[in-house]
Amino acid sequence: MHITLLEIDNFKSFGRKTKIPLETGFTVVSGPNGSGKSNILDSILFALGITSARGLRAERLTDLINTGSNKNTAEVHVSFSDGTRITRRIKRTANGYYSYNYLNGRLCNCLLYT
């Protein structure tokens, strides 16, 4: 089983919805410094349920929401070769934030990453 598709929306440097297909074999992500390459890995860890903001190179989880947009949410979908799809959404509120985890489109209170 491997990741086949990554969809990132308003997460860190990805201000708009971005789809990244990951083909079987060897996939390379390249670009200049500051172009967001490491944010791709951070988005996968976020979707898998890592709870530490520092583990995602942020002070607070709400720092993961792109600052250049007027949206209060960030969302990452990870699709696997067996058809499984996990999603995590974070929503900034006046009192902090809410974090939602989905497995195959259904809300769940599971942490997939330990």
N, C-alpha and C positions, 0 to 999 in steps of 0.2 A: 504494500500500500504506500502511496506517495501523494504529495500535494499536486493537484493538477491545475488549480486556478486560485488566485488570490484577488479579492476585490476590496479595495480600500476607498473609503469615502470620508473626507474631512479629518483624516488622522495625520497628526504632525504636519509634515511638509506636503502631504497630498490633499490639497484644498478642494479638489473635485473628484468625482468618482473615477477610479483608475482600475483597470483590469489587467492582471499580469498572468498570462498562461505559463505554466511550468511543464514543459514537455518531458517525456521520458528520455532519460539519458543525461547529458550534461547541459546544464543551463547556467549561463553567466550573466550577472548584472554588472554593468560597467558604467562609468560616468565620472565626471570631475568631482573633486572634493566639494562637499556641500550640496550635492544634487539629490540626496535622500536615499542613497543605497542602503545604509544601515537602518533606515526607518522601515524598510521592507521586512527585515528580520524582527524588528520591534513589533510590527503589526501582527506577525504570526504568533509571537509570544503573547501579545495582548489577547488575541482570539482564543488561544489555548487556555487562558484564564490566569496568567501570572498576576498576582495581586500587589506586588511591590512596584511602586512608581519608580523607584531608583533602579530596579531591574530593567526598566524600559527607558532609562536615561531621562527621567523627568523628576521634578520636585514633588508634584501632586498629579494624581491621575487626570484631573481636569486639564493639565498642561498638554495632554495628548490631543486635545481638540485643536484643530487648526485655528490659529489666531487671525488669519487673513480673511476669514469668512464671517458672516453674521449668524451662522448656525450654532446651536448649543449642543450638538451631538457629533459623535464620531462613530464610525461603524466599520468592522472588518469581517469579511466572509472568507472562509477557507474551505475549498472543495477538495475531496480526496478521491483517489482512483476507484474506490469501492462504492462511490456514490454518496458517502457521508458528507454532510456539510455542517460546519460549525460557524456560529456568528457571535460576535460580542459587540454590544453597543454601549456607549457611555453617554450620559446626558447630564449636562451641567444645570443645576437649579440654584435658586436664590440661597438655599441652605446647604449647598454642597453638590452632591452628584448621585446619580443612580447608575448602576451597572447591570446590564441584562445579558444573559447567556442563552443561546439557542442551539439546539441540536436538531438538525434536519427541519428547521423552521418552527420547532416547538420550544416554547420558553421552558427553561430548566434551571434548577439551582445547583448545578454541578460545576465543579472545577475540573477541567480536563488536564491541567498541567499541575504537577506536584513537585 
